[in-house]
Amino acid sequence: MVEQNSSAEESQAAAAPAEGEKRWYVLKVQSNREKSIRDSIIRRIKLEGMEDHFGQIHIPTEKVVETKSGVRRVREQKTLPGYMMIEMLLTDESWHLVRSTSGVGDFTGAAGKPIPMPEEEVRRWLGLEEKAAEKTTETKTEPRPVVKFAVDMGDAVKVREGPFQGFEGVVDALDETTGKVKVIMEIIGRSTEVELDHWQVEKV
């Protein structure tokens, strides 16, 4: 039976296990269509009767606290726009079902062959939202003073706070007005630019 959990941005499409082992893979999809693409995959799984080939479909997100005109609100934002994680038993049929879904680009991998995510990386990503729930990132629309950074362009840094805690990368840009730092880090096997608050990173 395929179920959907919108609060956690996850969907369950699993029941009896199939022969073999389900693994986690990363899909490149059209940005801003992650939820609708996920729902389309779920519908096709049901129509094709392939529930035993699929597990969760996960869209990595974090909760962000915003303050505007003195009013605080919490919203959910994607941590990796244009990507989603899918747990599946990889066969010709399951591969074709996913790849032929509108909005899906391709699996990440080498020479067109999907490569499963390492278990450590899977646990790390599935645990990001738990960390984000404990430590939300607060953004304010009010003007901020000019920030003096403890890191410089090109510095190797480590993220010490927030959902990317423990990740390492290289500083690519600094914004003294907003206090934001752009860091290039390897995420799910690809170099990705992530914007963080200056206090979230430290020099390695």
trRosetta pair geometry for C-beta under 8 A, 3 or more apart (Angstrom, degrees):
i j d omega theta_ij theta_ji phi_ij phi_ji
1 12 8.0 28 99 111 71 104
1 15 5.8 94 6 -76 59 115
1 51 6.8 48 -19 -147 16 154
2 11 7.0 12 -177 168 93 102
2 12 6.5 174 -154 98 47 60
2 13 4.2 5 -116 -113 98 74
2 14 8.0 93 -98 1 59 38
2 42 5.0 148 170 -166 142 97
2 45 5.9 123 -78 89 142 122
2 46 5.4 -97 13 -65 136 102
2 51 6.1 -132 -52 -112 86 106
2 54 7.9 15 -102 88 104 125
3 11 7.0 -177 94 -163 50 62
3 12 4.3 8 55 57 92 106
3 13 7.8 -160 28 -69 51 44
4 11 4.7 -18 -114 -117 68 92
4 12 7.4 -147 -69 27 28 69
4 39 7.3 18 -106 -105 144 84
4 42 6.7 17 -74 -136 105 173
5 8 4.8 3 124 40 118 102
5 9 7.7 -31 99 30 80 15
5 10 4.8 2 62 67 110 85
5 11 6.7 -171 25 -87 69 39
5 12 7.0 55 -11 -13 103 96
6 9 7.1 24 -167 -80 39 42
8 129 6.7 114 -149 127 82 166
9 35 7.7 -93 -137 -93 87 92
9 58 6.8 76 113 -162 87 56
9 59 4.1 -95 166 63 119 96
9 60 7.5 -134 100 -26 141 4
9 61 4.8 117 -2 -5 154 128
9 76 7.4 179 -45 163 121 141
9 129 7.9 -176 38 -89 109 149
10 56 5.4 -23 -170 -163 108 114
10 57 6.9 150 -161 75 55 50
10 58 5.0 -8 -110 -104 87 74
10 59 7.5 -153 -75 23 45 69
11 38 5.7 154 -1 165 140 115
11 39 7.7 178 -86 -86 156 52
11 42 5.4 -90 164 -77 147 132
11 56 6.6 141 73 -157 48 60
11 57 4.4 -8 55 51 104 100
11 58 7.9 -153 26 -66 65 42
12 55 7.2 -44 -144 177 66 52
12 56 5.8 -29 -98 -97 60 70
13 41 7.8 -101 -37 124 162 93
13 42 5.6 -151 -78 -124 124 78
13 45 4.8 24 -169 113 139 165
13 46 7.9 -112 -139 -51 105 75
13 51 5.8 -134 169 -133 73 71
13 54 4.1 -8 98 106 114 122
13 55 6.8 91 62 129 71 4
13 56 7.6 151 22 -96 74 20
13 57 6.7 36 1 -16 116 104
14 22 7.8 -39 -111 -58 127 168
14 51 6.3 150 -123 171 18 82
14 52 7.4 75 -149 -118 60 31
14 54 6.0 -130 -73 99 74 58
14 55 4.6 19 -62 -114 135 52
14 56 7.4 -40 -14 -42 123 54
14 87 7.7 -24 -60 96 130 117
15 51 4.9 36 9 129 107 125
15 52 6.1 -62 63 -80 84 70
16 51 7.9 78 34 102 71 100
16 52 5.1 -26 78 -107 78 112
17 22 7.6 -118 -139 -15 89 108
17 52 6.6 97 176 -161 10 92
18 22 7.7 97 41 -57 97 91
18 52 4.3 118 -58 140 93 103
18 53 5.5 22 -18 -85 154 56
18 89 4.9 -97 66 1 129 168
20 89 5.1 111 90 -150 119 116
20 91 8.0 148 40 -60 162 101
21 89 7.0 157 89 -110 22 88
22 53 7.8 140 -97 178 102 40
22 54 7.5 113 -127 -139 130 19
22 55 5.0 111 155 -23 157 120
22 87 5.2 54 155 164 120 89
22 88 5.8 -127 -146 149 93 6
22 89 5.0 -68 -88 -57 69 71
23 87 7.2 -154 106 -147 19 65
23 88 7.2 -35 57 65 57 52
23 89 7.8 97 12 -102 70 38
23 90 6.8 -30 43 -14 107 108
23 116 3.7 -41 153 -125 138 137
23 117 7.4 168 164 36 92 67
24 85 5.6 -2 -169 -177 108 108
24 86 7.2 151 -151 79 59 34
24 87 5.2 -32 -91 -94 70 74
24 116 6.2 98 63 -163 53 85
24 117 4.4 -41 95 38 105 115
24 122 4.7 135 28 -105 156 123
25 85 7.2 157 79 -156 37 61
25 86 5.5 -24 62 65 87 85
25 87 7.9 156 16 -93 70 26
25 88 6.6 -43 16 38 115 102
25 90 7.3 94 -44 -74 140 117
25 107 5.4 -32 169 -143 127 115
25 108 7.4 174 -180 43 79 78
25 109 8.0 -23 -150 -53 107 111
25 114 5.1 -6 -137 -177 138 124
25 115 7.6 136 -126 75 89 36
25 116 5.9 -72 -78 -109 75 55
25 117 6.7 -178 -98 -16 25 88
26 83 6.0 -14 -172 -165 101 111
26 84 7.6 158 -154 82 57 34
26 85 5.9 -34 -100 -101 63 67
26 86 7.9 152 -101 20 16 76
26 107 6.8 112 75 -161 55 65
26 108 4.3 -2 79 19 111 121
26 117 6.4 94 -33 -63 95 112
26 188 4.8 115 -91 179 159 133
26 189 7.3 -172 31 33 150 113
27 83 6.8 148 78 -156 54 58
27 84 5.1 -15 58 62 105 82
27 85 7.5 177 15 -92 83 18
27 86 5.7 41 -20 -4 120 118
27 98 6.9 -122 -102 174 135 123
27 104 6.0 -53 -175 -144 124 97
27 105 7.3 142 173 49 74 79
27 106 7.6 -172 -149 100 64 23
27 107 6.1 -46 -99 -100 62 56
27 108 7.6 -136 -82 -10 16 80
28 82 6.3 0 -157 155 71 91
28 83 6.2 -32 -104 -99 51 72
28 104 7.8 102 80 -172 56 58
28 105 3.8 -50 101 64 98 129
28 106 5.6 7 44 51 111 63
28 107 7.7 179 9 -103 82 7
28 108 6.5 107 -34 -58 98 82
29 33 6.6 -125 148 82 107 94
29 34 6.0 118 88 -104 134 65
29 37 4.9 173 -164 91 142 171
29 82 6.2 -174 67 -166 59 47
29 83 6.9 145 24 -104 83 19
29 84 5.9 9 7 7 132 106
29 103 5.5 33 -164 144 96 90
29 104 5.5 -41 -104 -110 87 49
29 105 6.0 -154 -87 1 28 88
30 33 4.4 20 88 36 105 127
30 37 6.9 151 41 -54 88 138
30 82 7.1 -67 170 -123 12 76
30 103 4.5 -90 15 -154 114 85
30 105 7.3 139 -49 -44 59 95
31 34 7.6 -11 -142 -39 35 92
31 81 4.8 41 -133 160 105 105
31 82 4.3 -34 -74 -70 85 89
32 81 7.3 15 -44 -159 59 113
33 36 5.1 -62 -168 51 77 108
33 37 5.2 79 130 -29 93 104
33 103 5.0 -120 117 -146 139 139
34 37 6.0 -63 -146 38 24 109
34 38 6.3 27 157 -21 63 108
34 59 4.9 107 152 -123 132 133
34 78 6.6 125 11 -100 158 146
34 81 7.5 -125 -38 -144 129 56
34 82 7.6 -113 -69 -72 106 16
34 84 5.7 145 -152 -60 103 117
35 38 5.6 -54 -149 35 30 114
35 39 6.4 28 154 -17 64 106
35 59 6.9 -51 -75 -29 65 165
36 39 5.6 -52 -147 37 34 112
36 40 6.4 39 151 -23 65 103
36 103 7.2 124 95 -28 96 172
37 40 5.6 -50 -148 33 33 114
37 41 6.6 36 152 -20 64 101
37 84 7.4 -174 91 2 118 147
37 101 6.6 109 -162 133 83 120
37 102 7.5 -133 -114 92 84 63
37 103 4.1 -126 -96 100 115 136
37 104 6.3 142 -166 -61 126 74
38 41 5.9 -55 -154 33 31 111
38 42 6.5 31 150 -19 64 106
38 57 5.0 158 -146 128 101 134
38 59 6.4 -84 -53 -44 147 116
38 84 6.3 -164 -77 -146 104 166
39 42 5.5 -53 -150 35 35 114
39 43 6.5 37 152 -21 66 102
40 43 5.7 -52 -149 34 33 111
40 44 6.4 29 154 -16 65 107
40 101 5.3 139 116 -165 116 114
40 102 6.5 -85 171 50 167 86
40 103 7.1 118 38 34 149 123
41 44 5.8 -59 -150 39 31 109
41 45 6.4 38 151 -25 66 103
41 57 6.3 140 84 -99 136 159
41 86 7.5 -86 157 -114 162 136
41 97 7.5 98 -148 139 79 96
41 98 6.2 24 -128 -117 118 71
41 101 5.3 -22 -82 -100 76 169
41 104 7.7 88 -73 -62 112 129
42 45 5.6 -50 -150 30 32 115
42 46 6.7 30 153 -16 63 103
42 57 6.9 -121 -62 18 95 145
43 46 5.8 -57 -156 35 33 110
43 47 6.3 29 151 -18 68 108
44 47 5.5 -52 -142 39 36 111
44 48 6.0 21 162 -8 69 111
44 97 5.6 164 132 -170 125 101
44 101 6.2 -131 1 -91 154 108
45 48 6.3 -66 -143 46 23 100
45 50 5.2 -103 -151 69 68 91
45 51 6.0 97 155 -82 106 56
45 53 7.6 -148 -139 62 102 98
45 54 5.4 -61 -129 23 142 151
45 97 7.0 94 -82 159 63 145
46 49 7.5 24 179 -71 31 39
46 51 7.1 41 -95 -64 53 100
48 93 7.8 170 168 169 140 110
48 97 6.1 -101 12 -109 166 133
50 53 4.5 -29 172 26 96 121
50 54 6.5 71 122 -8 91 105
50 93 6.9 -164 -110 131 139 116
50 94 6.4 169 174 -94 141 83
50 97 6.4 -135 46 -48 162 168
51 54 6.4 -82 -151 47 35 93
52 89 7.7 -13 129 16 69 138
53 88 5.9 22 147 -160 80 87
53 89 4.6 -108 -149 48 67 102
53 91 6.7 -86 -135 20 129 115
53 93 7.3 -119 -95 93 167 105
53 94 4.5 -155 161 -86 139 127
54 57 7.6 -5 178 -48 119 96
54 86 7.3 -47 -144 -180 100 99
54 87 6.8 109 -171 89 58 69
54 88 4.9 -18 -108 -105 66 87
54 89 7.5 -105 -59 16 38 76
54 94 7.0 169 -62 -141 87 120
55 87 3.2 -44 64 102 115 123
55 88 6.7 -143 18 -67 78 42
56 85 7.8 17 106 105 96 95
56 86 7.7 -160 99 -143 53 41
56 87 4.8 52 44 16 69 124
57 84 6.4 20 179 157 86 127
57 85 7.4 166 -159 88 43 55
57 86 5.1 -1 -114 -109 78 80
57 87 7.4 -129 -67 22 44 74
58 84 6.6 164 81 -172 46 81
58 85 4.4 -14 62 63 101 103
58 86 7.6 -170 23 -74 70 37
58 87 7.8 56 -7 -19 104 96
58 125 7.6 122 117 129 140 113
58 126 6.8 -63 -146 -100 167 83
59 78 6.4 -62 164 -118 102 103
59 84 5.0 -40 -93 -115 70 100
59 85 7.8 -172 -75 24 27 75
60 78 6.7 84 86 -162 68 70
60 79 4.5 -71 130 51 107 108
60 80 5.0 49 60 19 126 104
60 83 7.3 2 25 92 111 101
60 84 7.8 -174 2 -121 74 49
60 85 7.1 72 -38 -7 93 111
60 125 5.9 -74 -94 -171 123 103
60 128 6.2 25 -151 65 105 143
60 129 7.5 -155 -150 -51 61 98
61 76 5.0 20 170 179 135 103
61 77 6.5 158 -155 83 85 28
61 78 5.5 -57 -100 -102 75 44
61 79 6.1 173 -120 -10 17 87
61 129 6.3 41 71 -100 73 112
61 132 7.7 -141 116 76 60 165
62 76 7.3 165 83 -151 29 63
62 77 6.2 -23 62 64 77 78
62 79 5.1 80 -14 -64 104 108
62 128 6.9 -73 -80 145 95 104
62 129 6.7 -152 -97 -110 53 63
62 132 3.9 -145 -141 -132 85 151
62 136 7.7 150 163 -130 93 67
62 137 7.0 40 137 9 131 112
62 162 7.6 26 -155 -176 153 91
62 163 4.5 -107 -98 -32 132 153
63 74 5.4 5 -177 -176 110 109
63 75 7.3 161 -152 83 64 28
63 76 5.6 -39 -98 -96 65 67
63 129 7.9 82 -14 -154 89 78
63 132 5.4 137 26 143 77 107
63 133 6.3 66 20 -94 131 55
63 136 5.1 -58 101 -114 93 111
64 74 7.1 155 77 -153 38 60
64 75 5.7 -24 62 65 89 78
64 76 7.6 146 16 -109 79 18
64 77 5.4 8 -2 9 126 117
64 136 6.3 154 -122 -175 24 98
64 137 5.2 -32 -123 68 82 92
64 138 7.7 153 -173 -95 68 25
64 139 6.3 6 175 5 114 111
65 72 6.0 -5 -174 -167 100 104
65 73 7.5 164 -151 83 57 31
65 74 5.4 -30 -96 -97 67 75
65 136 4.7 87 -16 126 103 133
65 137 7.0 -179 29 83 76 38
65 138 4.5 -27 78 -102 107 74
65 139 7.4 159 85 21 55 63
66 72 7.1 158 83 -149 43 54
66 73 5.7 -18 61 62 91 79
66 74 7.8 161 17 -95 73 25
66 75 6.4 5 1 11 118 109
66 138 7.6 162 -86 -156 26 57
66 139 5.3 -21 -109 68 74 91
66 140 7.6 152 -161 -90 56 34
66 141 7.4 45 -176 -32 98 96
67 70 7.0 0 -178 -121 96 13
67 71 7.0 160 -153 75 57 35
67 72 5.1 -24 -96 -93 79 73
67 138 6.8 24 -13 -173 106 101
67 139 7.5 -170 23 91 73 45
67 140 4.7 -15 61 -111 107 81
67 141 7.0 -144 91 12 63 79
67 142 7.5 -32 104 -3 107 101
68 71 5.9 -29 70 60 68 87
68 73 7.6 -28 24 18 101 105
68 140 7.9 170 -72 -153 50 53
68 141 4.9 43 -109 9 80 135
69 141 7.8 -13 -27 61 60 129
74 136 6.9 -67 -126 -141 106 159
78 81 4.8 108 96 -76 132 67
79 128 6.7 -73 11 141 169 149
79 163 6.0 -106 -103 109 144 146
79 164 7.6 168 -163 -60 127 95
80 83 4.3 -42 134 52 116 119
80 187 6.5 -157 -100 133 123 139
80 188 7.2 52 -135 7 160 134
80 192 7.0 -37 -124 -151 92 160
83 188 6.7 151 -177 56 154 159
85 117 7.2 -20 -137 -16 113 151
85 122 7.6 141 -168 -126 145 80
85 125 6.5 130 -45 118 156 147
85 188 8.0 -140 -83 -111 99 139
86 98 6.8 147 111 -122 170 140
88 94 5.3 169 172 165 126 139
88 98 7.3 -100 -37 -48 173 139
89 94 6.1 143 80 -16 67 164
90 94 6.1 -133 -129 78 31 124
90 95 6.1 50 -159 -61 79 98
90 114 6.2 -159 -122 74 142 133
90 116 7.8 -125 -21 -65 136 101
91 94 4.8 87 45 13 80 99
91 95 6.7 -143 85 -6 37 90
92 95 5.9 -58 -146 38 25 113
92 96 6.3 23 158 -18 63 110
93 96 5.9 -58 -148 36 27 108
93 97 6.4 31 154 -23 63 105
94 97 5.6 -49 -147 31 34 115
94 98 6.6 27 157 -13 65 105
95 98 6.2 -65 -155 40 28 104
95 99 5.9 14 159 -10 67 117
95 107 7.9 -61 -138 -23 92 136
95 114 7.1 -154 -117 -5 109 135
96 99 5.9 -61 -133 46 29 104
96 100 5.7 16 171 -11 67 117
97 100 6.6 -67 -141 41 16 100
97 101 7.0 31 153 -41 56 101
98 101 6.0 -50 -163 6 33 116
98 104 6.1 176 160 -153 70 167
98 107 7.7 59 112 -59 136 100
99 104 6.0 -143 -133 108 31 132
99 106 7.1 25 -124 -116 99 57
99 107 7.7 -62 -81 -21 99 92
100 104 7.8 18 46 52 14 127
101 104 4.7 70 72 -8 90 125
106 112 7.5 -81 -166 -130 134 65
107 114 3.6 -25 130 -101 157 99
107 115 7.7 155 142 21 112 54
108 114 7.4 70 66 -136 42 66
108 115 6.8 -65 110 46 74 93
108 188 6.4 118 40 144 168 103
108 189 5.7 144 152 71 136 130
108 190 6.7 -107 -133 -38 138 116
109 112 6.9 -6 88 129 112 11
109 113 5.0 -127 147 89 136 50
109 114 4.6 -143 -46 -121 147 21
109 115 4.0 150 -119 -6 85 85
110 113 6.0 -17 71 52 64 94
110 115 6.3 50 5 -41 84 129
115 189 7.5 105 79 -79 128 168
117 121 4.9 -117 176 84 104 118
117 122 5.1 126 106 -61 123 89
117 125 7.9 -45 175 13 157 136
117 188 6.8 -49 -109 -135 115 85
118 121 4.6 86 64 7 87 105
118 122 7.1 -151 94 -9 44 85
119 122 5.5 -52 -149 33 36 115
119 123 6.4 34 156 -17 68 103
120 123 6.0 -55 -152 37 30 109
120 124 6.3 33 150 -23 64 108
121 124 5.4 -52 -147 34 34 116
121 125 6.3 27 158 -15 67 106
121 188 7.0 132 169 -100 135 59
122 125 6.2 -62 -149 39 27 103
122 126 6.2 17 160 -11 65 112
123 126 6.1 -60 -140 43 27 105
123 127 6.0 20 160 -15 63 116
124 127 6.0 -71 -153 41 23 106
124 128 7.0 45 149 -50 61 90
124 166 7.7 -121 -144 82 120 138
125 128 5.6 -25 -155 -10 39 117
125 188 7.6 40 -73 -70 144 102
126 129 7.7 -49 179 20 38 99
127 130 5.2 -50 -164 34 62 117
127 131 6.4 61 142 -20 81 100
128 131 5.7 -59 -156 37 36 109
128 132 6.1 35 150 -22 70 108
128 163 4.5 58 -175 -169 98 100
128 164 7.6 19 -134 -72 118 44
129 132 5.2 -50 -141 37 37 115
129 133 6.4 45 154 -27 65 99
129 163 7.3 18 -79 -125 34 121
130 133 5.8 -49 -153 27 31 113
130 134 7.0 24 150 -13 61 105
131 134 5.8 -62 -157 38 36 108
131 135 6.3 -26 165 34 73 100
131 162 7.5 82 133 152 113 26
131 163 5.5 143 88 -113 110 54
131 165 6.2 -134 -180 22 153 123
132 135 6.8 -80 -131 67 27 65
132 136 6.5 61 175 -97 68 59
132 137 7.9 -44 -144 -10 88 89
132 162 7.2 26 -103 -169 74 61
132 163 4.3 4 -71 -77 102 109
133 136 7.5 5 -140 -61 19 89
135 161 6.1 -129 158 -172 147 86
135 162 6.0 -124 113 -89 116 37
135 163 7.9 -168 78 -49 95 56
135 165 8.0 68 61 -42 145 132
137 162 5.6 32 -70 -116 108 116
137 163 7.9 -72 -28 -2 114 94
137 197 6.5 175 -153 -12 106 120
137 200 7.7 -12 -113 -72 111 140
140 144 7.2 120 75 -65 111 105
144 147 7.2 4 134 -46 121 98
144 177 6.8 119 66 168 97 53
144 178 6.6 96 42 -127 136 31
144 179 6.0 -75 130 -14 154 115
146 176 4.9 9 -158 157 86 107
146 177 6.7 -35 -106 -90 66 46
147 176 5.3 -161 49 -154 75 56
147 177 7.8 -83 8 3 93 6
147 178 7.9 -46 -1 84 130 30
147 179 4.0 117 -48 -100 155 83
147 198 5.6 163 163 0 146 158
148 176 8.0 30 -76 -136 34 100
149 152 7.1 138 105 -76 123 45
149 174 5.5 -61 -45 -147 161 138
149 176 7.4 -101 -26 -97 103 77
149 181 7.2 120 -129 -83 127 113
149 198 5.6 -124 -114 -143 83 132
150 198 7.4 126 20 168 84 106
150 202 7.2 -22 101 -128 131 61
150 203 6.7 -123 131 -18 93 107
151 155 4.5 -139 -168 63 97 152
151 157 5.6 2 -124 -82 157 127
151 171 5.4 165 137 -57 123 152
151 174 7.7 -176 88 -88 85 125
151 181 6.9 49 65 -128 127 144
151 198 7.7 -168 29 -154 101 88
151 201 6.3 -40 -9 110 152 116
151 202 7.6 174 -58 -155 118 22
151 203 5.2 168 -100 -69 95 93
152 155 5.1 110 57 -33 65 115
152 171 6.8 156 101 75 32 150
152 174 7.7 -62 -144 -34 35 146
153 171 5.6 -134 -127 110 32 108
153 172 7.4 32 -144 -160 82 14
153 173 7.3 22 -110 -96 99 27
153 174 6.5 -109 -64 -7 81 109
154 170 6.4 -16 -152 -177 34 106
154 171 6.2 -38 17 66 20 90
155 170 7.1 165 82 -152 34 63
155 171 4.8 27 48 12 81 123
155 203 5.4 -62 174 -119 132 97
155 204 7.8 161 163 25 85 80
156 168 6.8 13 -180 180 92 107
156 169 7.6 -172 -148 104 59 24
156 170 5.8 -37 -97 -97 56 73
156 203 7.2 82 78 -160 60 65
156 204 4.4 -52 114 37 100 124
157 168 6.9 176 92 -151 42 66
157 169 6.3 -20 62 67 83 67
157 170 7.2 132 17 -114 82 22
157 171 5.8 70 -9 -48 127 93
157 181 7.7 -23 62 149 171 146
157 183 6.2 -97 64 -117 122 130
157 201 4.4 26 164 178 136 118
157 202 6.3 153 -157 76 87 29
157 203 5.7 -57 -103 -101 77 38
157 204 6.0 -164 -110 -21 18 87
158 166 7.4 -24 -174 -149 99 20
158 167 7.4 166 -153 89 60 39
158 168 4.9 -30 -99 -99 74 83
158 201 6.9 151 74 -154 34 71
158 202 5.8 -25 60 63 84 83
158 204 5.3 101 -25 -79 99 91
159 162 6.5 -77 176 59 117 101
159 164 4.5 -9 118 108 172 95
159 165 5.5 -129 117 -106 98 30
159 166 6.6 -32 72 31 91 29
159 167 4.8 21 23 56 123 83
159 168 7.5 -143 4 -77 76 35
159 169 7.7 33 -32 15 99 102
159 183 7.4 -171 -64 65 101 166
159 185 7.9 -34 -23 -66 119 160
159 196 6.6 -141 -117 -111 108 162
159 200 5.8 -6 -150 149 83 94
159 201 5.6 -44 -99 -97 54 74
160 165 6.4 22 -178 -133 17 85
160 200 6.5 -178 53 -178 68 45
160 201 6.8 141 9 -120 86 20
160 202 5.2 37 -23 -2 131 112
161 165 6.2 -11 -139 -88 6 102
161 197 8.0 -39 81 64 122 107
161 199 6.8 1 29 119 144 82
161 200 4.4 -110 61 -126 95 73
162 165 6.0 160 66 -47 50 84
162 196 6.7 -171 43 -137 160 106
162 197 7.8 145 -49 30 142 98
162 200 5.0 -1 0 -138 127 130
164 167 4.5 -53 173 22 93 131
164 185 7.4 124 -172 58 134 161
164 194 6.2 92 -70 161 165 162
164 196 7.1 -97 48 -87 134 126
164 200 7.7 68 60 159 101 128
167 185 5.1 59 159 180 118 156
167 187 7.3 -2 -135 -83 143 91
167 194 7.9 47 102 34 150 160
168 185 6.5 154 92 -127 34 110
168 204 6.4 43 -140 -70 118 139
169 183 4.2 106 89 163 132 104
169 184 5.3 -178 -177 83 116 42
169 185 3.1 -84 -74 -75 127 85
169 186 7.4 175 -97 1 91 58
169 194 7.3 143 12 36 168 110
170 183 6.7 150 70 -157 30 73
170 184 5.2 -17 59 56 87 97
170 185 7.8 163 16 -73 58 59
171 174 6.8 17 177 -56 121 94
171 181 6.1 -60 -129 -171 99 108
171 182 7.3 99 -162 76 58 56
171 183 5.9 -42 -97 -101 47 74
171 201 7.7 138 -82 132 100 158
172 182 4.7 -66 68 107 97 100
172 183 6.5 154 7 -116 91 18
172 184 4.9 85 -46 -26 127 99
172 193 6.3 -71 48 -125 155 104
173 181 7.4 162 86 -160 57 43
173 182 3.9 22 48 38 97 121
174 180 7.8 165 -155 90 40 55
174 181 5.9 -8 -107 -111 69 72
174 182 7.7 -128 -59 22 33 78
174 198 7.8 54 -142 -97 93 109
175 178 4.6 8 115 42 126 98
175 179 7.0 -39 89 20 83 16
175 180 4.5 13 45 54 118 90
175 181 7.7 -145 22 -69 76 34
175 182 8.0 71 -16 -19 99 94
176 179 7.5 27 -162 -74 26 46
179 197 5.9 15 123 -153 104 77
179 198 4.8 -97 180 -1 82 113
179 199 7.8 3 166 -12 121 85
180 195 5.4 -3 -175 -172 122 101
180 196 6.9 143 -157 75 70 33
180 197 6.5 -58 -105 -102 57 41
180 198 7.1 -127 -98 -43 9 78
181 195 7.3 152 78 -155 40 54
181 196 5.2 -28 65 68 91 86
181 197 7.3 36 17 136 90 12
181 198 5.2 111 -29 -97 112 61
181 200 7.6 -155 43 57 118 94
181 201 5.7 -91 79 21 154 140
182 193 5.6 1 -176 -172 106 103
182 194 7.2 157 -154 78 58 37
182 195 5.3 -28 -97 -97 74 70
182 196 7.8 151 -95 20 26 71
183 193 7.3 152 77 -152 36 55
183 194 5.4 -26 64 63 87 89
183 195 8.0 158 18 -93 72 22
183 196 6.1 1 5 11 117 119
183 201 6.5 161 -61 -93 142 150
184 191 5.7 6 -178 -174 103 101
184 192 7.3 159 -151 77 58 30
184 193 5.6 -31 -94 -94 70 67
184 194 7.9 152 -97 17 21 74
185 191 7.5 164 88 -146 19 58
185 192 6.3 -32 69 62 67 80
185 194 6.0 -22 26 12 111 121
186 189 6.9 -1 179 -128 100 12
186 190 6.8 157 -151 75 66 21
186 191 5.9 -40 -93 -88 65 54
186 192 7.4 107 -132 15 19 83
187 190 6.3 -35 68 64 65 74
187 192 4.4 -40 32 25 116 135
187 194 7.5 99 -34 -49 141 123
188 192 7.9 47 38 -24 86 137
196 200 4.4 -115 173 71 117 134
196 201 5.8 104 99 -34 142 108
197 200 4.9 99 63 -11 78 108
198 201 6.9 -77 -164 39 37 94
